[in-house]
Amino acid sequence: IVQKLHNRLEAEGVTPMKALGEEFDPNIHEALMKEESDEYESGMIIEVMQEGYWIGEKVLRPALVRVAA
C-alpha cells in the first residue's frame, strides 16, 4: 500500500526534498533548532526532522530541519 501511495504521488508530480547537507533556505525549509557543529559550516542543514515535499517547482510542505550555528 505504501509503495502504491508513493507511486501515485510521484505520478502527480510530488517529490521529496533533498535537504541534508544543503544550505538553509527559509523559503523552503523551516528551522526547528540551531546548534554548534564541527562537521558542518554555519547555515548548513545537519538533520532533517520531517521530510519536505515539492509539487512541480512549488513547495508542498517545507522540510523541518536542524541548522548548524
Summary of the structure (lengths in Angstrom):
residues: 69
radius of gyration: 13.5
end to end distance: 40.0
largest distance: 40.7
contacts: 169
relative contact order: 0.29
helix: 14%
strand: 45%
